Amino acid sequence: MLFGACYYPEHWPRERWDADAKMMREANFNVVRMAEFAWIKMEPEEGRFDFAWLDDAVALFASRGIQTILGTPTAGPPKWLLDKYPDIYQRDFQGHALGFGTRRSYCANNPVYREYTRRIVAEMAGRYASRPEVIGWQIDNELGAIDTARCYCEHCRKAFIAWLQEKYASLGRLNEEWGTIFSSQLYTDWEQLHLPAYSVHQGHNPGMALDFRRFSSDSFVGYQKLQIDVLREHGVDRPITSNLMGSFNDLDYYDLAQDMDLVSLDIYPIMKKVPEERPFRTGLNHDSMRGLKGRNYWVLEHQSGTPCTHAFSQTPKPGELRRWTYQSVARGADAIVYFRWRTLPYGLEEFWHGILQHHGKPGRKYAEVRQVGAELARLADKLRGTTVKAKAAIVKCFHNEWAFELQPHAPGFVYKDHLADYYRYFFDRHIPVDIVSPDTDDFSGYDLVVLPNLMMARDSVIRRIHEYVRKGGTVVMDFRAGAKEWNNRMREELLPGPYAELLGIEIDDYGIIEEENPNGLAWNDAPPSGRARTWYEVIEPKGAETVVRFTDDYFAGGPAVTRHRYGAGSAYYIGTEPDAATLNALFGRIAGEIGLSPALPELPQGVEAVVRSGEAEDGRVREFVFLINHLNGPVSFRLSGRHVDLLSGEAVEGAASLEPNGVMVLEKLG
């Protein structure tokens, strides 16, 4: 278990470094992340490199038993470089250059910047590849963040054309796929192609707009790979990662994660605006990161104080940092690196608080982090080789999310919130669930696969879904499934298109449900008990049974939810957005049918339970149950069997309780 903080030696006097390292070691820190914003210190002027300060910092921390994860500094190019080559700056969709003054202002497709990237990364790798104190590398920092995933410069236009030529091979095919005959938008020469930038009407061709998002994501995947390749060419054999941002969706994280050795996450629970939603939305971020490569991950920026740049967010209360830390560990984090060690007294992040306040003296948060460090040091050996194991999966597709951002269908509809509604059922009931790609090779390890808004899918994915259900799996699909081809144009067939046989239904009519005119929902012949919102579909069963029906409007009595036996499995279809009670009852029925069970039953609402398990050397399965109280008050509950709380060392049997922000890590006895 790695445990530490982000440290910036360039921000502090050298005489302070050892005092910080000493305090860190006393808190059981064994790692720091450094250098990801220090290009100007490494290369103060073109061609003159200075790593002596970083050498000294790495060596000093190593002398205290603290290893280093180095970040490549390309998120913050120095002013001398940008002044020499101003076309490195990104252009926004109105053609304005994103000037100097913060970070992430570069264009990932700029050939000059890519060359300077190679050079600085090669210099770092040549110096630190063989240093045993350097145990990992982070590429750049938060790729695509701060609305920088898409650039509209001339370099990107030319790169986009090349990307389109490789994808479509001919203009004729591109014109056909995009449907450019509409409004006389036909292209007769590759050079005529433009970017979906500022125009009379911001609703650009859906095929072009989606392809530009795909291209922009691929650009950063390629830029990251450039750096990874340079590190490997210079002998780096330690894990290489990049810090991702949970629900951030401007880049396809499945593609970005492919070239990493492991995934890393930046997590700031308090930045989620609705306090009551913070636990499950943070849990969703963790499960999403674990799902990118199907294994544990690092947290390279973990909230340690108030996160803000201008207006303050809530300050973490006593015990809260510990609580969020254990949620991270419970859901698969094998590294906790807090951001940041000490709050900076200047610059844009002078309000972004760390473990230490501006004064640099140990206080309440340091004491709490020190407690966690001592606890994790005791847990590390037991947790080694364990992870979260789920029998249910939710498919998240970035391409469908982008398509719904471009065309939301219904006012206010947000793909990721819709997916989060499904996820919350599992979170609240302590049922482990993986968040996985639609391109997952094999779904057979899951008893249930939920596929929200799978409007587009590759043919290979459609075949795997059918095969999974045919062999006994259960799927839940919902509205707009199969409505579009992969190129973002509408299918010219009766809905649900390629899933008609699987789902046993036909859909000819559909529309939005206005907020002012909600529709009712009822279970079979029972009286109305729920509400439908956002969307409706007029479903005609073709072998499927009705589970829930609409109660109002011209489609009253028609199915809202259906179930169809297909091969040895079942396929559910939800033709609306049900209210929470109806959705929970539906998933409860499905979970009961297939035997999905919680980590611990009958816990109070607001208590999270997660199991990390793995096989011991003797072949026995080891299980550790994390119990986390997210409520503002104490909770009481009962446990079956005898356990030991590994944090307190006390035996727990029968009646148990947790204080606000309280945590237990239980190992069963006997």
Buried (B, 14 or more C-beta within 10 A) or exposed (E): BBBBBBBBBBBBEEEEBEEBBEBBBBBBBBBBBBBBBBBBBBBEEEEEBEBEBBEEBBEBBBEBEBBBBBBBBBBBBBEEBBEEBEBBBBBBBEEEBBEBEEBBBBBBBBEBBBEBBBBBBBBBBBBBBEBEBBBBBBBBBBBBBEEBBBBBBEBBBBBBBEBBBEBBEEBEEBBBBBBBEEEEBBBEEEEEBBBBBEEEEEEBBBBBBBBBBBBBBBBBBBBBBBBBEBBEEBEBEBBBBBBBBBBBBBBBBBBBBEBBBBBBBBBBBBEBEEEEEBBBBBBBBBBBBBBBBBEBBBBBBBBBBBBBEEEEBEEBEEBBBBBBBBBBBBBBBBBBBBBBBBBBEEEEBEBBBBBBBEEBEBEEBBEBBBBBBBBBBEBBEBBEBBBBBBBBBBBBBBBBBBBBBBBEBBEEBEBBEBBBBBBBBBBBBBBBBBBBBBBBEEBEEBBBBBBBBBBBBEEEBBEBBBBBBEEEBBBBBBBBBBBBBEBBBEBEEEBBBBBBBBBBBBBEEBEBBEEEEBBBBBBEEEEBBBBBBBBBBBBBBEEBEBBBBBBBBEBEEBBBBBBBEBBEBBBBBBBBBBBEEBBBBBBEBBBEEBEBEBBBEEBEEBBBBBBBBBEEEEEEEBBBBBBBBBBEEEBEBEBEEEBBBBBEEEEBEEEBEBEBBBBBBBBBEE
